[in-house]
Amino acid sequence: MKKLIIFLGCMLLLSVSGLFAQNLQLRANLSYGSSALANIGGYVDHDGNEYALVGTDFGLSIVDVTDPDNPAIRFTVPGANSIWREVKTYHDFAYVTTEGGGGLTIVDLSQLPANVNYYAYNGDGAIANQLETIHALHVDTTKGYLYLYGSNIGSGNTLFFDLSDPANPTYAGEYVYPGGGSDAYVHDGYADNDTLYQSHIYAGFFTIVDVTDKANPVLLATQVTPTEFTHNTWLSVDHKTLFTTDENSGSFLGCYDISDLSNITELARFQTAPGSGAVIHNTHILNDFAVTSWYKEGVVITDVSRPANPVEVGHYDTYAQGSGNGFNGCWGVYPFLPSGTVVASDIDNGLFVLTPTYVRACYLEGKVTDSITGFPLQAASVRLLTTTLTTASDILGDYRTGTVTGGTYDVEISKPGYQTKTIAGVTLSNGVLTTLDVQLAPVPTISISGTVLDSLTGQPIAGALVMMADPDFTFNTTTDASGNFTLNGVVAGNYDVTVGLWGYVTKCSGFVAGSGAFQTELVPGYYDDFTFDFGWTVSGTSPNAWERGIPVGTYDNQGDEVNPATDVSGDCQQYCYVTDNGGGTFSNHDVDNGNTQLTSPVFDATIYSNPTIEYYRWFVNTAGTGTPNDLMNFRLTNGTTTIALEQVSITSPGQGTWVPQAIPLTGLLPLTSTMQLIVDIADDAPGHVLEGGLDRFSITGQLTVGLPAATAPASLTVYPNPSNGNFRILFDQAAGLVQIRILDLQGKLMSILTGRDLEKGLINWGEQVSPGCYLLEAKQADGRTEYRKLIRN
């Protein structure tokens, strides 16, 4: 267990000793005091007595569980102090590994219940006396070979041992993944009939390897697992499906069709507590049930007889202290004792002896289609009312769900843009597949038209990007040469509309589709919250490049953000730029092997008086070897000269937070119309986890160009201007003013004056506003408009 680090099952949970239970009955709980438990195995002696082989931080504890109500520790095999201890058996021998050193411990169990003998094995032949630390192991019982994973030999390669003499393993070779580096480290694996199913935890995938010829293993296939921290694998009874676990937050039991190794297919992924962040650990397959240790959630039994539709049918929570994300709780579970007794090791709470009731699920499956076109509908929600069960249809319109509790249910099927349908009285029975195909009727739609104008000139803006979105729909379009746009197929309702174009300040506002045409105005300037792609360019040598998107958070072992989980709050949408927005384990999608550089589009700084460049940055540099030494550099070029704006390192304040920066540009270099911001982040040797982010870029200051000329200067007077308080706005009543609007340079309306407000020909305005630049717009009855720039000190 390396701590670099949907199905909603029907719960109907009963309280047993303060813990949750379903189809798993607690028989006994054996405490180990302050000692921590690791993984667990089992053994049956020649008299039929059953034993739990419990890995502890001080060695192996052999516990008689023949009477499940009265477990008794019979022997303790001491070992190096370590929380990591794994155990597997073959014939009358147990093989125990640890990362504490001392090699492989071999325990002769043949004399139980009277006695046990044990000794250390440190390798023979080519690895004689070299074997010290080992993370995990598995035995191919069909061929009689032991496989050791994550040892001190090589890069954590898989080591092979012949068990023709179970008391004296013989080294037979190794498998070295051709990718090298951390990808080569094998954390755990399953072995059967000369085939290995290996978990490459740091690389986030499993490999399938033919080891028939121990001197020449052959890689057959690789497959990435759901959250890319592949911890363990187990094969189905028919050898057609491989089940996987990822040991990180919010992980899944993955189900893969491996019947065609050239086309491995993910069938399903299952979580016991979706949204909680719960971490899965080890799964085992018994008669098409997955029996899984799930850290803070305890032991979970899943019916996987239909591997594309895994359904939770049993649960016992061994960890009363909490739930969700974290690495406390149930480390391992062993379900293979002949009596059916299940034994589980909880890191904090000791050994649990459980009696399972294995129950097949009630399966509900079907297809959702459009009632008019017959086309399949993806992402339709299928919900069993009166339960927490919800699933969604896939790209083919197919859905799969189920429950452990038979009965009659009402099923609700819904999808945005379609009329919700409820089907009453659907009967579900244990072990029975019920097929329910559904057609949904689309709701009526409308067309929306709109116009985007320049707030200073009133002229249409061609090429403006328009996004109209609500929680269910997003529509995108671009204005034509007249500043107009049309969106078709819109469902009436409330939307957020965001409009932007490089050279203008992005604007977002609410709009009710169906209430008429949409019109908005954009203020000239430079602003980018990355709602839209305005043409920033990415270059560099690292494969983990800058990406524009909604950030996917990653977290270190302490639960701190590495890649941000959100963008800067308060802007229009959720977008920003981050480095390799791949999610998963925090060490998998950071900047590696070089640099990645982000360069802005060209902006004209000469249109501002005393401009300031503003942005929010994200920087995290952690883990790896030694003190993190990576850098993020901000530079500014005017097309001829390039200067450094800021260098961010591990010593800079605000690591792991969005840090605002505002840097005045006057005096730094000559301001031109060909300015660009350059952000470069690089992973330097020896290599560490590195993430960067950029959001809310803008140039602020007083615009010196771009204001339209007044059409009738004599009719409007403003003084004092600049002003430290009120502006006195005088105008000729004979000019026929019908409206005065005052806006800030972001386009926000500050005041609007009409009718009786204009009767006196004098207005005092501005005493309560913040210092800055404002735009006064005076509209006359004959259609002419006057503008004034107001400067409030």
N, C-alpha and C positions, 0 to 999 in steps of 0.2 A: 504494500500500500504506500504509494508515493503521493504526498500531499502537496504537489504543485497544483496542485489542484486549488391518440391521447384519449389516452382513454380515461374517462372518469368512472372508476369502479363503484358499484352500488355498495354502500357501507353497511347499513343496518347493524351497527356495531353495538356490542354488549360490553358493559364494564366488568372486568375481572381483575380483582386486586388493584384497582385504580388504573389498569391498562386496558387498551382496546383489543378485543378478540372477535374473530369470526372464523368458524370452522377450524380453529386451533385451540385446544384446551390446555391450560397450564396444569402440569402435574407436579412440578417442583422447580425451585429456583435456588441454586447453590452459589452462595457468595464466596468471593475470593478476597474479601476485605479491600485493602488499598491496592492490591495487585491488578494489573490490567490484563485483559484477555485479548488473544489474537484469533487466528483461524482455528477450525475444528474439523476433526475427522471421526471415524468410527471403526469398530472391530467387533467380531463375534468369535469367542473362543470355541474350543472343541466340545465344550459342554453346553453350548448354546447361550452362554452369558453374553450380554451386550455391553459395550463400553463406548463412552465418549472419550475421544483423544483430544484434549483441550490444550491449545497453545496458550501459554501465559508469558508474562515478561520475565519469568525466572526459569522456564523450561516447559516440559510436557507433563500435564496432569492426566492421569489415567483414572477415569471415573466409571464405576459400575452403575449402569442405568437399567439393569435387568428388571428391577422393580422401579418403574418410572416415578413413583411417588416418594421413593427413598434413595436418591442417588448417593453413592459413597465413593470417596476418593480412595483408590487402592494403592497407587504408586505415583511417585513423582520422579521424573527423569530430569536432572538438573541441566541447565544450559546457560550460555552467555546471556547476561542481562540485555534484553531487547524487546521492544513492543512488537517487532515483526517476527512471527513464527508460523510456519505452515507445516502441515502433516498430511501424508498420503500413505496408504497401505498396499502391500502386495503379498499374497499368501499370509504367512505368519509374521511379517515384518512391517514395522512402521518406519518411514523415512521422514526426518524432521529437518527443516531448513530454518535459518535465521540470518538476519543481517548483522547480528552481533559478533560473528566470527566463530571459528572452531570447526568449520567444514560441515559435512552432512552427518547428523546423528542417526545411527541405525539402531532400532529397538527390536529385540527378539521378544515377541508376544506369545510364543508357543507354549510357555509354561504357566500362563494365566489360568486360574486366578492366584496361583501360588507365588509366582515370581516373574520378574522381567530382567533381561540383561540388555545392556546398551554399550555402544562404543562409537568412536568417531572415525569417519572416512574422509581423507583429505586428497583423494585422487590417486590414480595410478597411471602407468604408461607415460604418455606425452604430457600429462598434467600431474604427475606424481608430486605429492606434498604441496600443491599450489592452491587447492580448493579451500577457501576460507569463508567468504560470505555468499549467501544465496538468498534470493528473495522468495521464489516460489518453485513448485514442482508439480509434475503430473506423471502418472504411470499408464502406459499403454498395456492394459491387462491382456489384450488379445495376442500381443507379440512378445510381452515380457521385457519391455524397455522402460527405463526411468529417464525423464527429461527434467533438467534443472534450468531455471530461468533467472536472469538478472544476477549472475554471480560476479565475483571479482575478476574472472578470467575474460580477457578480451573487452569488448564493449557491451558486456551483458548478453553475449551470444547464448544460444540454446546449446546445452551440453547433453550428449547421449551416453547412456550407460546400459550395458547388457545385464539383465537380471536372471540369467540362466542359473546362477547361484545367488538367490536373493540375499544371502548373508554377506556376499562379497561382490558388489557391483564392479563391472569392468568398463573402463572408459572406451567408447566406441566411435567418437567423433563429435563434430559440432556443426551448427548452422550459423553462417554469418550473412546477414541481410546485405545485398549488394549496394544499397544506398549509403551505408556507412553512417558515421556521426551518431547523433541521438536517435535517428531512425532505426539504427541497428539494435538498440536495447529492447529486449523482449521481457516484459514484466511478468507475464503469466501465460498459460496456454492449456489446451486440451489435446490429448493424444489418443488416437485410435487407429488400429490396423495400419501402422506405418505412415500415418498422415498426421501432421501437426496443424493445429488451428491456434495461431500465436497472437498475443495481444501486444502491440507496439504502442505503449501508453503515451510516450512523448510525441510520437508521430501521428497518433490518432487513428490508426487503422489496424486491421488484422491481416495476417498473411496465412495462406494455406500452402503447406510444403510437403512434398512427397519425400519421405526419408527411408524408402525401401532400401536404397543403397546408402548406407550410413556415411560412406566416403564421398558421395556425390549427391547431396540433397538437391531437389529441384523445386524452385518456386513456381507454384501453379496459379496463384491469384492473390490480389490484394483488394481491400475494400475499406473505405473510410466509414467510421461509425458515427452515430448521431451527434454527439457533442465532442468528438475528436479527442478523447482521452481514454482509449480502449484499455479496459482493466482486466476483464476475463471473458472467456468464451466457453460454450458448452454445446454439444451436438444433440440434435433430436434423435429420437429412437429410430426413425427410418433413415437417418443420415442425410436427409434432404434439406434440413433447416439448421442454420447456426444462430445461436442466441448470444448476444453480447451485452456487456455493461460498460459504461463510461464513468469513471470515478471523479465526477465534478458536479458542481451545483446544477440542479434542474435536469439531471441526467435521466436516461431511458433504459429500459430493457429493449434492445434492438432485435428484430426478427428478420433473417435474411434467407432467401431461397438460394441454395448453393448447388442445386441439381445440375446446373450448367455453369461451370467455373469460368467460362468466357463471358458470361452475362449474369453475374451475381446481382440479385434484385432485392432491394429493401421491401419487405412485405408490410411491416408495421413497426411502430414504436409505442411503448407503454410506460406510463407513469402511475405510481400509486397515489400520489398527492400532487396533482398538477398545480403549478403556481407557487408551491411552498419552497422550492429550491432544494428539495430532498435529494440526497446523494445515494445512488445505488452502489453496491459493492460486488457481491459474488452471487452468481446464479447457478443452479443445478437442475437438470431435467430428469424427472421420474414419471414414467407412464404418461407423457405429454402434459405434465404439469411442470411449470417453472417454480422452483422453491428458491427464494432469493433473500439474501440478507441486504437490508436497505437502511443501514446506519440508524438514524433517529426515528425511522418508521418501523423498525423491527423486522419480523419475518413476514414475507408476502408470498402467497401462493397464487399463481396465475394459470388459468386454463389456456394452454397453447396448442390444443389439438387442432384448432383452425388457426394456424400461425399468422394469417393476415388479420385476425380478429382476436387478439389476446384479451381475456376478461379476468379480472380479479375475483377469486372465489374463496380466498382465505387470508387471514391477517392476524398476527399477534404482535403488539407493540411492546418490545422489551425495554424501551427507554422512556421512563415516566418523567424524566427531567425536562423534556421539551420535544420539539419536532422541527422539520424544515432543514435548512442548509446546515452543514457541519459534519464533522468526522467523529462524533461520539455515537454510542449505541451499538447496534448489532454488526459485528465484524463478519461472522461466518455462520453457516447453517449446514447440517448434515442430515439428509432425509433418507438414507439408504439402509438403515438397520432393518433386519427381517421382520421385526414386530411392527414396523411402521412408525415407531417412535421417532420424533424429530428432535434433534439437539441443536441448540444455538448458543453461540458465544457472544455476549455483550461486553464491550470493552470495559464499561463502568459497572455493570450490574451482575456480572457472573454468568454462570451456566443456566440455561433454561431448558427444561425437559417438557416436551409438548406432545400431545396426541392429536394428529390431524384427522379431519373428515374431508376426504377428497370428493368434490362435487363438480360435475360438469355444468358449464354455464348454460344459460338460455341465450341463443344467438339470434340477433335481428340484423338482417342485411337486405340491401336493395339498391335501386337506381333512382335518381331524381332527374327528371327531364323537363324541358319547356313544353307546355301543353299545346303550343301552336306549331313550333318548328320541330319538336321532337329531339332537339339537341340536348346533350347531357349538360347538367348544371353543376359547376364546381362550387365548393364552399357553401353549399346549402346546409343549414343547421338542422340536425335531427335530434329531437329531445324527447325523452320519456318523462312525461309530466308526473308530478309527485315524487320524482327522484332527482338526483344531481347528475344523471347521465345525459351527456351531450356529446355528439360527434359531428363531423362535417364530411360532405361528399368530396371525392377526389376529382381529378381532372376528367375522368370518364363518367362522372356523376354517381359513382358507386360509393356507398357508405356501409360501415360495419360497426356494430355496437353489441352490447349484451349485458346481462345481469346474472347474478348468482341466484336471485329470488324469482321463481316462477310466479305467474299471475296474469291478470288482465290489466293492460296499460292503455292510456291515451298517448298517441305519438304526434308531436307537433313538428312540422317541417316548414322552414322559413328561409327566405333569401331576400336581401335588399333588391327592390325592383320587381318583386313578385308578391302575389297575395298569399298570405300564410294559410296553411291547410292543417287542420287537426283531424286525425283519424282515430275514432273512438273504438275501444273494445278489442285491442290487439292482444291475443293470447300468446304468452311466452312460456315455454316448458323447458325444464332442465334436459340438456343433451339433445335438444331439437333445434334445427335451423328454421326460423320463420322468415320468409321472403316478403318484403313489402316495397313494391315499386310505386313511385309517386310522381304525378305531373303537377307542376305549378303554373299558374296563369300569370303572365306579366301584367303589371299595373300600367295605366296610361302615362305617356310622357309628353313633354312640351319642348319647344325651342326657346332659347334665350339669346337675345341680341344685346350688344353693348358697345360702348365707345370709350376710348382712352385718349385724354387730352393732356397737353403740356399746361401745367398750372400757371406758368408765367405768361405764355403767349396765347393760350387758348387754342392752339393749333393741334390737329390730330397727331398722334404718335403711331407711326408705322412700325411693325415688328415687335410690339410690346408682347410679353409673355403673360398669359392669363391662366390661373389655376382656380377652379371653383370646386370646393370639396366639402363634404360632410363626413360623418363617421363611416358611411357606407360607400360613397361614390367619390371619385375624383375625375374631373374633366379638365383637359388642357387644350389650349389653342393659342393662336398668335393673331394679332390685329393686322388688318390689310393696310393698303396705302392710305386709306381714309381714316385709319384709327378704329375701324369697326371690326367686330367679331360676331360669330353666331355659333352657338352650341346646340346640337340636336340630341334628342333622346334623354332629356333631363327629367328626373322625377321632381315634381313640385315639392318645395320645402325650404328649410333654412340652410344656407350655405355660408362658408367663409370664402371670400374671393380675394386672391392675392394677385397683384399686378406688378410687373417689374421689367426693366431693361437697363443694360449697362449704360451709365450716364444719367440715370435717374434714381431716385430713392424709392425702393420697393415699398408698396403700400398694401395693407390688408384691411378688409372691412366686411361687415355682415351684409347679406343680401337674401331676400325672400324670392326664390324662383317661382314665377307665376304672378309677381306683383307689377310687372312691366319691364321696360328696358333698364339695363345697368349702365351707369356712367361714372367715371372716376377721373381724377387728375393726378399726374405725377409731377413732383418737384425735381428740377434738374439737380444733379449732384452725383456723388459716387457712394454707393452703399450696397453691400451684398451679405445677406444672411443665408445664402446658398439654398434658398427655396428653389431657385432656378439655376441652370447651368449657363453662366455668362461667359464661359470660355477660358477659365483658368487652365493652365497646361501643367502636365506632370512629366517629369523626367527623372533620371537617376539609374543607379545600378542595382538597387535592392528589389527583389521580387515583391516586397511588401510595401506597395506604393500608396501614395495619398489617394483617398477615395472620397467623393462627395456622396453623402447618404444620411439616413437616420442612424445614429450610432448604436452599435450593439455592445453593451457593456461586458467587460471581462473583469475578473476579480482574483486577487492573490490569495494566499493561504489565510491571511488575516481578514479577508472579506473586503479589502479596500479596492476601489476602482482602479483599473489599469487602463483599459480603453474606456472612454466615457460612456455612460449609459444613457445620457441625455445631452442635448445641445444647450446653449445658453438660453435661459428663460427670457421671455418678453419679446421675442421677435415673431415673425409671421408663422413659420412652420417649424418642424423639428430637425431640419437638415443642418449639417456642418461638414467640414472636411476633417477626416481622421486618417490615420495610417492603417492600412489593411484592416478593413472593417469586417473581419471574418467571424468574430465571436469565439465561442468555445473556450478552451483552456487558455489562460492568459499568456502562456509562453509560446503558443502556436501561431499566432497571427500578429506578432509584433515586428518591428523593423529589424531585419537581419541581413548580414552580408552586403553592406554598402549603404548608399544614401538614397533618399527620395526627395525630390525638389518640386515645390509648388510655386508657380509664377502667375501673378494676376494679369488680367488684360491691361492694356495701356490706359492710363488716366491723365487728365490735363489738370495739373496743380495750379496753373496760372489763372484759373477762373476764380480763385479764392484769395482773399486777403488773410495772411497769417494762417495758413492751413495746418491742420493737425491730422495725423494718421492715427486711427483707432482700430483696435481689434481685441478679441479675446483669444487667448492661447491655452492649450492643454499640453502638459508634459509629465511623463512618468518614466523613470529610469530605475530599474530595480533588478533583483535576483542576479543570476550569473556568477562568475568567478571574480572575487575581489570587489573593490569599491566601484560602483557604476561610474563610467567615464564618458558617456555619450553626450552629444550636444545637439541643440536645435538653434539654428542661426537665422535671424531676420535681417534681410538686406534691402536697400532701396536703390534703384537706378533711375537716372533721368534720361537714359538712352546713350549717354556718353560716360558718365561717372557713376560708380557703384560704391555705396558706403554701408557700413554696418549699423543697424538700428539697435539690435538686441541679441545677446547670446544667452541661451537658457541651458542650465546644467543642473546636476543633482543638488547643488547648493542654492539654487534660485528659489525664492519663496513660492509657495502655492502648488507644490507638486501634487498631482491628482485632483486639481480643481481648475475651473475656468477662471483664468486670471485676466482682468481687463488691463489694457495698455493704451496710453494716449501720449503720442510723441509729437511735439511741434516741429514742423519741417523748416521753418524760416531759419536761414543761416547754416543749415546742415550741408546743403549743396544747391546749385542753381536750380530753380524750379522751372520745369518745362512742360510741354504738352505730351511728352512721351515717357511719363513716369510708370514704374512697375514695382510691386512688392514681390520679393523672393523669399520663400521659407524653405530652408534646407535642414533635414534631420538625418543623422547618420549613426549607424551602429559601428563603433570602433572596437578593435581587438582589446580584450579577449572575448567580448560578447556578453551582452546583458539584455534583459527584457526592456524594450524601448517603444513607447507610444507617443504620438503627437496629435494635436488637434488645432483647428482654426475656425473661428466663427465671428459673426457680426463685424465684418470689415467695413470701414467707412472713412471718408475724408470729410472733415468738418471745418467750418470757418465761414466768413462772410463772403457770399458770392459777389464778385466784382463785374461779371458779365452775365448776359443771359436774361436780364430784366428787360421787358419790352418798353419801347418809348411811349410816353404819354401821348394820347391822341389830341388833347386840347389842354396844354399846360396851364393856361391862364385861369381855368375854371376851378382849380384845386390847389390849395396851399397847405403845407404842413410845417409847423415850427414849434419848438426848436427841433432840429433833426441833424445830428444825433441828440437824444434827450436823456436826462438823468431821471426823469419822472414822466409826467403827462406829455403827450403830443397834442397840440392844438390843431385840429383839422378844420380848415375853413374852405367853403366852396360857394360858388355863385348859384343861388337858388334858381336863377333863370336857365341854368344849364340843364335842368330837368333830371337830376340824379334820382334813380329809383332804388339803388342798393349800394351799400358799402360793405365789403367783406375784408377781414384782416386774417391772414394765415401766417403760421410759422413756416420755416423753410423745409419742414418735413411734410407740408401740406395739411397740417392740422388746422381746422377752423377755430380761430380764437374769438372772433366777434362777427356778428352780422347785424346790420342796421338797415331798416326799411321804414317806410311810412312816416309816422309822427316823429321818429328819431331824427329825420332829416329836415324837419320844418324850420329849425332855427338857423341853419347854415353854419353851425359851429358844433364841433364834437371834441370833448376831452377824452383821451384814451391812452392807456399804457402804464399807469402808475403801479398797477399790481402785477405786471408781467415780469418775467425773468429777463436779464440782459441777453441780447441776441439780435438777430436780423429778422424782420417781419415784412410781409408784403401786403400793401393796401391795394385793393381792387375796387374801383368806383365805376358802376355801370350807369349809363345815361339812357333816357327814354328813347333816343334815336338809335340805340344799338351800339354806340361807341363806348369804349372802356378806357379809363385812365388807370395807371399804376404808379405807385410810389414805394420806394424801399425805405423802411423805417428802421433806424438803428437805435436800440435801447442800451445805454451804457449801464 
